[in-house]
Amino acid sequence: MSSLSRPSTSAVARAIRHALYGLPLLAAAYAAPAMALDAAAADTARDVKTLGTVKVQGEYRGYDVKRSATATRTDTPLLDVPQSITVVTDDLIRDQSMQTMGDVVRYVPGVQMAQGEGHRDAPILRGNTSTADFFLNGVRDDVQYYRDLYNVERVEVLKGPSGMIFGRGGSGGLINRVTKQANWTDAGSLNLTLGSWDGRRVTGDFNHVVKESVAFRITGMYENADSYRDFAHVERWAINPTLTIRASDATTLAFGYEHFEDDRVTDRGIPSQLPLLGRPLPTASSTFFGKPSDSPMWARINALNSVIAHDFSGGARLTNTTRIADYEKFYQNVFPGAYTAANGRVAISGYNNLTGRKNFQNQTDLTFSAGTGSLSHEFLVGLELNRQETDNFRNTAFFPAVGPDARGDFVTIQNPIYTGPVVFRQVASDADNRSVAKTAGAYVQDQIEFSPKWKAILGARFDRFDATLHNNRNGVELSSSDNLLSPRAGLIFKPQENVSLYTSYSIAYVPRAGEQLASLTATNRNLDPERFKNVEIGAKWDVNDRMSATAAIYRLDRTNVAIVDPSNPAQQILVDGQQVKGVELGLAGRVTDSWQIMAGYAHQNSEVQTPGATNGKELGQVPRNSASIWNRLDFNPQWGVGLGAVYQDKVFVSTDNAVVLPGFTRVDAAVFYTVSSSFKLQLNVENVLDKKYYATAHSNNNIMPGSPRAVRLGLNLTF
């Protein structure tokens, strides 16, 4: 943690980069014999007599998912889960050429993505912005960075607090990535994507059966791309081997390791026209304000995972999951502030931040079934133990051209790039601390079946959360402890086997250590944690075995928000914070054999309830209405097309409601061509109509213009 310099690119990364440029030749070499074999097979088929029909049954692949183990930690039909859940499948990820979490949430009703200061994922779930509510195979992955989809099988978005299953956080919901694991299917794929602004990306997935009891899989990715934004650039790579062992008929062991590197320019967008007009500054979508050469970002992640599962003869199952992860993240930015219309100048300031975190997380779950009279039960009993150590170090930017202690300067609209010197050093308010957060949680859940028509879920979790924060500069140490009780209750009525109506109630907490475990102060350490209560009613309908529809109405209340005591500025008091009421609709699956669809709509009514100037105003970046739809239509086994649209109402950037991002509709399209059974091409066009819009923001003066028309050509090999 003593060095702020960027780690050097490893030999592995260089090797992957060099392999990238040779991949088109490999694709051509591979495709030619594959097409020849397909042609030969077709000729042979004309001479073969039909002897009968053989029906092969396999797992359906598409945009619809019927079951998940994430929301309950038991393999449960989504129809029987009293909670709004959207699943983005690998088929949809591939068809839309998704690469980021921002791509994923675009088609999830009720979820937006904030700018994240140009260096992190920052989803807004039911009005609550989060940088920590991410999980990987059900285990917390809460550091601030941009996640990739190279090794993802599907992404599950759970809406509403889920404290009973996942513990602290998850205030408005959470996002869980389910990754590809070694299994007993010999298969491989290699995908190359070439896109606008010199976009180059390659992913690989190789699954191999070593022997009857051992399977090995490795996934990997390398990307090197510029951007529609001036000076913006990203280079990242990753590798993720996994190993699965059948130790016996009852015991399975799975192990995995991931190394991920991400290097990019921190880009915080453009300012607004405040105070003259509450709109983004009218500049080209590509305009960069600040100093890109002094705005690097890098992230390095190493993680080990293990899952040990044992099935007992009576049907019980014991699962132990361990994740040991080491995160290191640095970002530096010289970025825009307020715009002054009188002289056309934009204020510039900056800082950098280095974060290191070491996570040790262990979960043990026991599931078993039992009967009491006419009732049947599926029980979950679990224990979770976590330890997270975090180091934070921050410097402030100084501008010597203005003065030795000047913390800002100016650029103009005509010359938005700052060319003067910038130096970074600490000021009194800059962080230099170490925090340790420890969690011990125990939970129990009962999924009850009263009859074929009536079911319920009842559960509760108790967490002991202890946090300490040591200030390395003055030796002061703060500590805080919380006892968190997170209940969950849901009732399900099934008038038909394929229809469920439900109501649910859940609570989650965010302790004063905050999302990133470094927010303790002498003033807030003894305050109760923030509390999030969700009440929801909904309906789910399995239209058929390949399509599902969902609807939910909810109210989410945030309370125990700390504000300065008006009668004593040295103290803080707790007040109600905000309320979001909304409706969410979803549709996913196959309309016909050749037509697939993914669609969603959300209406959100948000209100700040904190005393002060923002009381009664709307939350930032929470649109009243938003909708999305994506269609894939296959004309024949060779040709198919995709067409989608995303709509969003105008939104306020922040709770002061001073700056508005205009509403927009964006249209996307794709063309799919199957060259052979093992070689496919696809062309994705984002923002087909070249609509100018503003996609996200972090603050009133950090607004990110949306991408103009962009093209991606994908070459997909399977073997």
C-alpha positions as a printed Julia matrix, in Angstrom:
719×3 Matrix{Float64}:
   0.0     0.0     0.0
   2.99    2.3     0.05
   3.21    2.78   -3.71
   0.71    4.56   -5.93
   2.36    3.46   -9.17
   0.57    1.23  -11.64
   1.65   -2.43  -11.53
   3.45   -3.56  -14.66
   1.64   -5.67  -17.23
   2.5    -9.32  -16.69
   3.94  -11.71  -19.23
   0.6   -13.56  -19.27
  -1.23  -10.4   -20.29
   1.28   -9.75  -23.06
   0.87  -13.29  -24.33
  -2.92  -12.95  -24.43
  -2.61   -9.61  -26.21
  -0.36  -11.12  -28.89
  -2.72  -14.05  -29.32
  -5.54  -11.6   -30.0
  -4.03  -10.46  -33.26
  -3.63  -14.01  -34.53
  -7.18  -15.05  -33.72
  -8.8   -13.99  -37.02
  -6.38  -16.29  -38.87
  -7.25  -19.1   -36.5
 -10.94  -18.46  -37.06
 -10.55  -18.62  -40.82
  -8.45  -21.78  -40.62
 -10.94  -23.44  -38.31
 -14.09  -22.34  -40.15
 -13.07  -23.61  -43.6
 -12.84  -27.32  -42.72
 -15.86  -27.0   -40.45
 -17.97  -25.67  -43.33
 -16.64  -28.4   -45.59
 -17.6   -31.07  -43.07
 -21.09  -29.59  -42.72
 -21.48  -29.6   -46.51
 -20.29  -33.21  -46.69
 -22.7   -34.17  -43.93
 -25.54  -32.55  -45.85
 -24.66  -34.54  -48.99
 -24.54  -37.75  -46.97
 -27.86  -36.98  -45.32
 -29.61  -36.95  -48.72
 -28.63  -40.59  -49.19
 -29.72  -41.8   -45.75
 -33.14  -43.36  -45.26
 -35.28  -42.19  -42.35
 -35.69  -45.08  -39.89
 -37.7   -43.28  -37.22
 -37.81  -40.35  -34.87
 -35.45  -40.06  -31.94
 -36.44  -37.49  -29.32
 -33.53  -35.95  -27.4
 -34.34  -34.05  -24.24
 -31.94  -31.48  -22.86
 -31.83  -28.32  -20.85
 -33.69  -25.46  -22.54
 -31.53  -22.48  -23.31
 -32.94  -19.03  -23.93
 -34.01  -15.88  -22.09
 -36.23  -17.6   -19.52
 -35.09  -19.21  -16.27
 -37.42  -21.28  -14.08
 -35.31  -22.04  -11.01
 -32.64  -20.46   -8.83
 -30.89  -21.19   -5.55
 -29.8   -17.6    -4.87
 -32.85  -16.02   -3.23
 -33.49  -18.89   -0.79
 -30.19  -20.88   -0.85
 -32.3   -23.86   -1.87
 -33.05  -24.96   -5.42
 -36.49  -23.38   -5.75
 -38.77  -22.56   -8.69
 -38.85  -18.79   -9.15
 -42.61  -19.17   -9.19
 -42.37  -20.08   -5.47
 -40.07  -17.21   -4.44
 -42.03  -14.23   -3.02
 -39.66  -11.61   -4.38
 -39.1    -9.73   -7.63
 -36.13  -11.31   -9.46
 -34.79  -10.7   -12.94
 -32.36  -13.19  -14.48
 -30.17  -12.17  -17.42
 -29.09  -15.39  -19.1
 -25.91  -16.18  -21.0
 -27.98  -16.35  -24.21
 -29.15  -12.75  -23.75
 -25.64  -11.66  -22.75
 -24.25  -13.2   -25.94
 -27.04  -11.96  -28.25
 -26.61   -8.37  -27.09
 -22.81   -8.61  -26.92
 -22.91   -7.46  -23.29
 -19.56   -6.82  -21.63
 -20.31   -4.79  -18.48
 -22.77   -4.61  -15.61
 -24.1    -1.42  -17.19
 -25.12   -3.48  -20.21
 -26.86   -5.99  -17.93
 -29.03   -3.64  -15.86
 -30.26   -1.81  -18.96
 -32.82   -4.61  -19.36
 -33.7    -5.03  -15.69
 -36.87   -3.15  -14.65
 -36.4    -0.79  -11.7
 -32.58   -0.73  -11.88
 -30.36    2.05  -13.27
 -26.6     2.48  -13.32
 -24.97    5.64  -11.94
 -21.68    6.9   -13.34
 -19.6     5.68  -10.4
 -17.06    8.49  -10.87
 -15.68    6.67  -13.9
 -14.03    3.85  -11.94
 -16.68    1.53  -10.46
 -20.05   -0.15  -10.93
 -22.74    1.82   -9.11
 -26.25    0.4    -9.63
 -29.35    2.14   -8.34
 -31.77   -0.49   -7.04
 -35.21    0.79   -6.11
 -33.79    4.26   -5.53
 -30.74    3.21   -3.51
 -27.31    3.7    -5.06
 -24.78    1.06   -4.09
 -21.17    0.16   -4.85
 -21.09   -2.88   -2.56
 -24.21   -4.97   -3.17
 -22.51   -7.41   -5.53
 -22.2   -11.13   -4.97
 -20.37  -13.9    -6.79
 -22.04  -17.32   -6.57
 -23.84  -16.05   -3.46
 -20.7   -14.73   -1.72
 -20.0   -11.04   -1.11
 -17.89   -9.25   -3.77
 -18.13   -5.69   -2.47
 -15.07   -3.74   -3.65
 -15.44   -0.8    -6.04
 -14.39   -1.85   -9.55
 -15.84   -2.61  -12.99
 -16.91   -6.24  -13.23
 -16.67   -8.22  -16.46
 -18.95  -10.92  -17.89
 -16.36  -13.21  -19.53
 -16.94  -16.08  -17.05
 -20.61  -15.48  -16.3
 -23.33  -18.07  -16.83
 -26.1   -15.7   -15.76
 -26.7   -12.58  -13.69
 -29.46  -12.56  -11.08
 -30.86   -9.26   -9.85
 -32.84   -9.52   -6.61
 -35.03   -6.5    -5.86
 -35.78   -5.37   -2.32
 -33.79   -5.91    0.92
 -32.45   -9.46    1.3
 -30.83   -9.26    4.74
 -32.16  -12.65    5.86
 -30.1   -14.48    3.23
 -27.19  -12.11    2.62
 -26.72  -10.12    5.84
 -25.86   -6.44    5.97
 -26.38   -4.25    2.92
 -28.6    -5.06   -0.02
 -30.62   -1.98    0.84
 -32.56   -1.82   -2.43
 -31.56   -5.21   -3.76
 -28.42   -6.94   -4.97
 -26.73   -8.35   -8.05
 -25.37  -11.9    -8.05
 -23.14  -13.28  -10.8
 -23.29  -17.03  -11.31
 -20.05  -18.13  -12.94
 -19.17  -21.02  -15.23
 -17.9   -24.07  -13.36
 -16.15  -27.25  -14.45
 -18.66  -29.97  -15.37
 -18.75  -33.24  -17.26
 -19.27  -31.81  -20.73
 -16.33  -31.67  -23.11
 -16.8   -28.38  -24.93
 -14.97  -25.22  -25.85
 -15.58  -21.81  -27.36
 -13.49  -18.93  -28.61
 -15.05  -15.52  -29.27
 -13.51  -12.51  -30.96
 -15.23   -9.1   -30.96
 -14.06   -6.17  -33.07
 -15.81   -2.86  -32.57
 -15.93    0.87  -33.02
 -13.04    2.96  -31.69
 -10.53    0.14  -32.14
 -12.42   -2.16  -29.82
 -10.76   -5.59  -29.62
 -11.83   -8.33  -27.25
 -11.29  -12.07  -27.07
 -12.83  -14.57  -24.65
 -12.24  -18.28  -24.28
 -14.04  -21.1   -22.47
 -12.59  -24.63  -22.38
 -14.3   -27.41  -20.41
 -12.67  -30.85  -20.21
 -13.55  -34.14  -18.58
 -10.28  -35.37  -17.1
 -11.87  -38.62  -15.97
 -15.17  -39.86  -14.61
 -14.63  -38.14  -11.26
 -12.67  -35.04  -12.32
 -13.58  -32.11  -14.58
 -11.52  -29.03  -15.4
 -12.57  -25.74  -16.97
 -10.78  -22.51  -17.77
 -12.25  -19.22  -18.94
 -10.29  -16.15  -19.94
 -10.56  -12.7   -21.49
  -8.44   -9.92  -22.97
  -9.74   -6.52  -24.08
  -8.05   -3.44  -25.51
 -10.27   -0.58  -26.65
 -10.56    3.15  -27.08
 -13.86    5.0   -26.64
 -16.21    7.56  -28.13
 -14.91    9.71  -25.28
 -11.7    11.57  -26.11
  -8.61   10.06  -24.41
 -10.6     7.27  -22.76
  -9.03    3.82  -23.03
  -9.37    0.44  -21.34
  -7.12   -2.61  -21.22
  -8.11   -5.57  -19.08
  -7.57   -9.29  -18.89
  -8.6   -12.18  -16.69
  -8.22  -15.91  -16.23
 -10.44  -18.23  -14.19
  -9.63  -21.96  -13.9
 -12.05  -24.22  -11.98
 -11.83  -27.87  -10.91
 -14.68  -30.14   -9.82
 -14.09  -33.5    -8.12
 -16.6   -36.21   -7.31
 -15.01  -37.6    -4.2
 -17.87  -40.09   -3.86
 -21.48  -40.5    -4.91
 -22.43  -38.18   -2.04
 -19.56  -35.67   -1.91
 -18.49  -33.06   -4.46
 -15.6   -30.64   -4.2
 -15.24  -27.57   -6.42
 -12.3   -25.18   -6.52
 -11.6   -22.03   -8.47
  -9.14  -19.19   -8.8
  -9.58  -15.86  -10.58
  -7.03  -13.25  -11.54
  -8.45  -10.03  -12.98
  -6.68   -6.84  -14.1
  -8.32   -3.64  -15.32
  -6.49   -0.48  -16.48
  -8.34    2.54  -17.83
  -8.65    6.33  -17.84
 -10.91    7.7   -15.11
 -13.55    9.72  -16.97
 -16.13   11.74  -15.04
 -17.89   13.27  -18.01
 -19.07   16.84  -18.48
 -20.47   19.62  -16.22
 -23.93   21.16  -16.23
 -25.06   24.7   -17.01
 -25.79   25.54  -13.37
 -26.76   28.04  -12.11
 -27.99   29.46  -15.44
 -29.8    26.32  -16.63
 -30.29   22.94  -15.03
 -29.14   20.99  -18.07
 -25.9    19.29  -19.18
 -23.41   21.58  -20.87
 -24.06   21.4   -24.65
 -20.77   19.96  -25.9
 -19.85   17.08  -28.16
 -20.36   13.63  -26.64
 -16.63   13.04  -26.94
 -15.46   16.11  -24.97
 -13.2    15.27  -22.02
 -12.84   17.87  -19.25
  -9.79   17.58  -17.02
  -6.38   16.03  -17.44
  -6.52   12.48  -18.82
  -2.77   11.9   -18.41
  -3.21   12.4   -14.65
  -6.4    10.3   -14.43
  -5.37    6.63  -14.39
  -7.31    3.82  -12.76
  -6.24    0.24  -12.12
  -7.68   -2.74  -10.27
  -6.03   -6.06   -9.4
  -8.08   -8.96   -8.01
  -6.96  -12.42   -6.91
  -9.57  -14.74   -5.46
  -9.71  -18.38   -4.35
 -13.04  -20.16   -4.04
 -14.05  -23.57   -2.77
 -17.37  -25.36   -2.37
 -17.68  -28.68   -0.56
 -21.09  -30.36   -0.7
 -22.23  -33.62    0.89
 -25.59  -35.34    0.5
 -26.83  -37.43    3.41
 -28.91  -40.56    2.93
 -32.04  -38.93    4.37
 -32.06  -36.15    1.77
 -30.23  -33.53    3.81
 -27.42  -31.57    2.19
 -24.47  -29.81    3.82
 -22.61  -27.14    1.82
 -19.56  -25.17    2.86
 -18.4   -22.24    0.73
 -15.15  -20.33    1.24
 -13.86  -17.28   -0.61
 -10.46  -15.71    0.04
  -9.97  -12.56   -2.03
  -7.29   -9.9    -2.28
  -8.32   -6.64   -3.95
  -6.12   -3.68   -4.8
  -7.61   -0.64   -6.48
  -6.18    2.78   -7.36
  -7.79    5.68   -9.13
  -6.71    9.24   -9.75
  -8.78   11.93  -11.42
  -8.55   15.55  -12.46
 -12.15   16.31  -13.23
 -14.69   19.07  -13.97
 -16.64   21.13  -11.46
 -18.89   24.18  -11.83
 -19.29   25.99  -15.13
 -19.29   29.81  -15.19
 -21.35   31.12  -18.09
 -19.96   34.67  -17.87
 -16.46   33.63  -18.94
 -17.03   30.1   -20.27
 -14.72   28.55  -17.69
 -15.05   25.18  -15.97
 -13.5    24.6   -12.56
 -10.99   21.73  -12.28
  -9.96   19.81   -9.15
  -8.69   16.34   -8.33
  -7.57   13.63   -5.92
  -6.4    10.04   -5.85
  -7.27    7.06   -3.71
  -5.6     3.7    -3.07
  -7.66    0.91   -1.52
  -6.53   -2.54   -0.5
  -8.9    -5.14    0.88
  -8.52   -8.71    2.02
 -11.69  -10.75    2.41
 -12.1   -14.06    4.19
 -15.65  -15.38    3.92
 -17.08  -18.72    4.95
 -20.67  -19.94    4.68
 -22.06  -23.24    5.89
 -25.61  -24.27    4.92
 -27.61  -27.3     5.99
 -30.84  -28.0     4.11
 -33.27  -30.76    4.93
 -36.94  -31.64    4.57
 -39.43  -32.63    7.23
 -43.14  -33.1     7.68
 -45.44  -32.05   10.51
 -48.92  -33.43   10.08
 -50.28  -32.26    6.75
 -47.5   -29.67    6.33
 -44.22  -30.16    4.54
 -41.12  -28.12    5.34
 -37.84  -27.41    3.67
 -35.45  -26.01    6.24
 -32.3   -23.98    5.82
 -29.95  -23.51    8.76
 -26.77  -21.57    8.19
 -23.72  -19.91    9.66
 -21.6   -17.2     8.05
 -18.23  -15.91    9.26
 -16.52  -12.98    7.52
 -13.42  -10.89    8.11
 -12.56   -7.92    5.92
  -9.43   -5.81    6.26
  -9.31   -2.53    4.34
  -6.55    0.06    3.87
  -7.42    3.49    2.48
  -5.02    6.24    1.45
  -6.07    9.45   -0.28
  -4.24   12.51   -1.65
  -5.58   15.87   -2.79
  -4.57   17.5    -6.08
  -2.69   20.82   -6.0
  -2.17   23.19   -8.93
   1.25   24.94   -8.66
   0.55   27.17  -11.67
  -2.08   28.93   -9.57
  -0.23   28.85   -6.25
   1.6    26.43   -3.93
  -1.58   25.6    -2.01
  -4.15   26.02   -4.78
  -6.55   23.08   -4.98
  -8.13   24.01   -8.27
  -7.8    25.79  -11.59
  -9.91   26.32  -14.7
 -10.27   25.16  -18.28
 -12.54   26.53  -20.98
 -15.1    24.95  -23.27
 -12.8    25.67  -26.2
  -9.79   24.11  -24.41
 -11.19   21.53  -21.95
  -7.89   19.68  -21.36
  -5.81   20.96  -18.47
  -2.12   21.25  -19.41
  -0.64   22.71  -16.23
   1.25   20.71  -13.57
  -0.66   18.78  -10.92
   0.86   17.36   -7.74
  -0.81   15.16   -5.15
  -0.31   15.29   -1.39
  -2.35   14.8     1.74
  -4.42   17.41    3.54
  -5.91   17.12    7.01
  -9.18   15.6     5.78
  -7.61   12.96    3.52
  -7.94    9.35    4.58
  -5.02    7.27    5.81
  -6.66    4.49    7.76
  -7.1     0.79    8.27
 -10.42   -0.84    9.08
 -11.3    -4.35   10.19
 -14.87   -5.58    9.89
 -15.95   -8.9    11.37
 -19.32  -10.57   10.91
 -20.76  -13.63   12.59
 -24.21  -14.48   11.28
 -26.67  -17.29   11.95
 -29.91  -17.81   10.07
 -32.84  -20.18    9.77
 -35.49  -20.4     7.08
 -38.55  -22.58    6.63
 -40.25  -23.03    3.25
 -43.67  -24.36    4.19
 -46.19  -26.07    1.94
 -49.65  -26.01    3.5
 -51.3   -27.43    0.39
 -50.67  -27.43   -3.37
 -52.19  -23.93   -3.45
 -50.66  -22.31   -0.34
 -47.0   -21.89    0.56
 -44.97  -19.62    2.81
 -41.4   -18.63    3.55
 -40.45  -17.6     7.07
 -36.93  -16.78    8.13
 -34.72  -14.69   10.35
 -31.04  -13.91   10.55
 -28.97  -12.53   13.39
 -25.64  -10.84   12.64
 -23.06   -9.57   15.06
 -21.16   -6.9    13.12
 -18.01   -5.39   14.64
 -15.96   -2.68   12.94
 -12.83   -0.8    13.95
 -11.2     2.11   12.14
  -7.61    3.07   12.94
  -6.38    6.5    11.81
  -2.75    6.01   10.81
  -2.06    9.74   10.98
  -2.97   10.41   14.6
  -3.38    6.95   16.11
  -7.05    7.44   16.97
  -9.1     4.25   16.82
 -12.88    4.11   16.58
 -15.06    1.07   16.99
 -18.68    0.15   16.56
 -20.78   -2.95   17.16
 -24.25   -3.78   15.9
 -26.66   -6.62   16.5
 -28.7    -6.94   13.32
 -31.93   -8.94   13.21
 -33.2    -9.35    9.64
 -36.58  -11.06    9.26
 -38.29  -12.27    6.12
 -41.86  -13.41    5.59
 -43.65  -14.33    2.4
 -47.01  -15.92    1.59
 -47.71  -17.55   -1.78
 -51.09  -18.51   -3.26
 -51.17  -20.63   -6.41
 -54.63  -20.6    -8.01
 -53.1   -22.7   -10.79
 -49.95  -24.76  -10.9
 -48.28  -22.23  -13.22
 -49.49  -19.04  -11.47
 -48.51  -17.61   -8.1
 -49.66  -14.55   -6.17
 -47.49  -13.44   -3.28
 -46.93  -10.9    -0.57
 -43.66  -10.37    1.27
 -41.97   -8.36    4.0
 -38.23   -7.97    4.54
 -35.69   -5.8     6.36
 -31.98   -5.11    5.83
 -29.43   -2.81    7.5
 -26.38   -0.77    6.58
 -24.14   -0.19    9.65
 -22.32    3.11   10.25
 -19.1     1.63    8.85
 -20.81    2.14    5.48
 -20.7     0.17    2.27
 -16.92    0.36    2.03
 -16.31   -0.15    5.77
 -14.49    3.15    6.33
 -17.22    5.62    7.31
 -16.99    5.5    11.1
 -16.61    8.86   12.85
 -16.6     9.93   16.47
 -20.06   11.4    15.86
 -21.82    8.49   14.18
 -20.2     5.38   15.68
 -22.86    4.97   18.39
 -25.84    5.57   16.11
 -28.15    2.75   15.08
 -27.6     1.4    11.55
 -29.71    2.58    8.65
 -32.81    0.44    8.2
 -34.53   -0.56    4.95
 -38.03   -2.07    5.02
 -39.7    -3.5     1.93
 -43.35   -4.5     1.56
 -44.26   -6.12   -1.74
 -47.13   -7.89   -3.47
 -46.72   -9.57   -6.82
 -47.71  -12.17   -9.36
 -45.73  -14.67  -11.44
 -46.98  -16.66  -14.4
 -45.17  -19.44  -16.21
 -46.94  -18.87  -19.52
 -45.47  -22.12  -20.79
 -42.28  -24.11  -20.26
 -40.29  -21.45  -22.15
 -41.8   -18.1   -21.11
 -42.48  -16.32  -17.81
 -44.23  -13.08  -16.85
 -43.88  -11.2   -13.56
 -45.46   -8.2   -11.85
 -44.71   -6.55   -8.51
 -45.91   -3.56   -6.5
 -43.72   -2.44   -3.62
 -42.95    0.22   -1.04
 -39.41    0.61    0.27
 -38.73    2.85    3.29
 -35.28    4.0     4.38
 -35.05    5.15    8.0
 -32.42    5.91   10.65
 -30.72    8.41    8.34
 -28.2    10.54   10.24
 -28.34   14.34    9.91
 -26.79   17.2    11.88
 -28.88   18.12   14.91
 -30.32   21.61   14.2
 -30.09   22.47   17.9
 -26.54   21.12   18.35
 -24.25   21.05   15.29
 -21.76   18.84   17.15
 -24.26   15.97   17.26
 -26.25   13.93   14.77
 -29.83   12.71   15.01
 -31.71    9.97   13.18
 -34.67   10.75   10.92
 -36.69    9.11    8.17
 -34.71    9.25    4.95
 -36.6     8.34    1.8
 -39.43    6.34    0.34
 -39.78    4.66   -3.04
 -43.03    3.19   -4.3
 -43.12    1.38   -7.56
 -44.46   -1.12  -10.06
 -42.29   -3.59  -11.99
 -43.34   -5.75  -14.94
 -41.23   -8.35  -16.7
 -41.55  -10.8   -19.59
 -38.9   -13.26  -20.74
 -38.81  -16.3   -22.96
 -39.91  -17.69  -26.29
 -43.08  -16.46  -28.01
 -42.64  -19.02  -30.8
 -39.89  -21.43  -31.77
 -38.22  -18.62  -33.72
 -39.06  -15.54  -31.61
 -37.5   -14.75  -28.22
 -38.23  -11.7   -26.09
 -36.96   -9.92  -22.98
 -39.02   -6.95  -21.84
 -39.53   -4.89  -18.71
 -41.27   -1.79  -17.4
 -40.91    0.09  -14.12
 -42.77    3.01  -12.58
 -41.0     4.56   -9.57
 -42.28    7.32   -7.33
 -39.48    8.49   -5.03
 -39.43   11.08   -2.26
 -36.8    12.44    0.11
 -38.15   12.57    3.67
 -35.19   14.13    5.44
 -35.82   17.54    7.07
 -34.12   20.34    5.18
 -33.91   21.84    1.74
 -34.36   18.53   -0.11
 -37.4    17.33    1.88
 -40.17   16.26   -0.5
 -37.93   16.21   -3.59
 -37.26   13.26   -5.87
 -34.26   10.98   -5.53
 -31.44   11.37   -8.01
 -31.47    9.25  -11.19
 -34.7     7.46  -10.37
 -36.99    7.82  -13.43
 -40.73    7.85  -13.03
 -41.04    5.54  -16.03
 -38.51    3.3   -17.75
 -38.94    0.44  -20.19
 -36.91   -1.92  -22.32
 -37.6    -4.6   -24.89
 -35.36   -6.92  -26.88
 -36.46   -9.34  -29.58
 -34.57  -12.04  -31.4
 -36.22  -13.48  -34.51
 -34.66  -16.42  -36.37
 -35.82  -16.68  -39.98
 -34.16  -20.04  -40.57
 -31.28  -22.07  -39.06
 -28.78  -19.67  -40.62
 -30.17  -16.14  -40.32
 -31.59  -14.18  -37.43
 -32.03  -10.57  -36.32
 -32.31   -8.74  -33.03
 -34.13   -5.49  -32.34
 -34.49   -3.67  -29.03
 -35.25   -0.33  -27.47
 -34.58    1.32  -24.12
 -36.71    4.2   -22.83
 -36.19    6.39  -19.78
 -38.07    9.44  -18.48
 -36.17   12.56  -17.59
 -34.44   12.33  -14.21
 -32.91   14.67  -11.69
 -29.2    14.08  -11.18
 -29.29   14.49   -7.38
 -31.7    15.16   -4.54
 -31.39   18.92   -4.88
 -33.33   18.48   -8.15
 -31.29   21.28   -9.71
 -30.09   19.48  -12.86
 -32.21   17.4   -15.23
 -31.09   14.71  -17.65
 -33.6    14.68  -20.52
 -35.58   11.55  -21.25
 -34.53    9.4   -24.19
 -35.25    6.36  -26.32
 -32.36    4.33  -27.7
 -32.7     1.63  -30.36
 -30.31   -1.32  -30.71
 -30.14   -4.04  -33.37
 -28.25   -7.18  -34.33
 -27.83   -9.63  -37.21
 -26.91  -13.28  -36.6
 -25.46  -15.63  -39.22
 -24.62  -19.29  -38.64
 -21.82  -20.25  -41.02
 -21.65  -23.81  -39.7
 -22.52  -25.75  -36.57
 -19.26  -24.54  -35.04
 -18.81  -21.06  -36.52
 -21.18  -18.12  -36.08
 -21.05  -14.42  -36.86
 -23.02  -11.61  -35.31
 -23.16   -7.87  -35.85
 -24.48   -5.67  -33.02
 -25.33   -2.0   -33.53
 -25.87    0.1   -30.42
 -27.88    3.33  -30.73
 -28.9     2.62  -34.33
 -30.51    6.05  -34.78
 -27.41    7.83  -33.41
 -29.52    9.51  -30.72
 -27.72   12.04  -28.51
 -28.59   11.43  -24.88
 -27.13   11.49  -21.39
 -26.75    8.05  -19.91
 -25.6     8.45  -16.29
 -24.24   10.89  -13.74
 -22.43   11.04  -10.43
 -23.16   14.64   -9.47
 -24.56   17.81  -11.02
 -21.21   18.43  -12.72
 -20.19   14.86  -13.53
 -22.56   13.8   -16.33
 -21.77   11.06  -18.85
 -23.07   11.47  -22.41
 -24.38    8.29  -23.98
 -22.52    6.55  -26.77
 -23.24    7.55  -30.36
 -23.85    4.76  -32.86
 -21.43    1.91  -32.17
 -20.8    -1.37  -33.99
 -19.47   -4.72  -32.75
 -18.65   -7.66  -35.0
 -18.45  -11.0   -33.23
 -16.86  -14.25  -34.45
 -17.86  -17.24  -32.34
 -16.18  -20.66  -32.56
 -17.33  -23.75  -30.68
 -15.57  -27.09  -30.57
